[in-house]
Amino acid sequence: MSVAALTPLSLLRRAERRLDQWSVESQLRARRNAMVASTALAQRRAEREEVEDFFAALAAPPARPATEVRAAR
């Protein structure tokens, strides 16, 4: 592009295009970051619930065998 072709109007249009591209690219990056963060949080939540279930099973009283249940009646 020659220097003569760089009129103020053409410079303004180029700046406008770059600004439009930036806003779209910024939105796409933000959306991708949000999806990655959401996936990581869901994985952490699943792991935390698995650990809670494990400890709840340890703290629960042991189940009595069926023969003991019948004898107690």
Buried (B, 14 or more C-beta within 10 A) or exposed (E): EEEEEEEEEEEEEEEEEEEEEEEEEEEEEEEEEEEEEEEEEEEEEEEEEEEEEEEEEEEEEEEEEEEEEEEEE
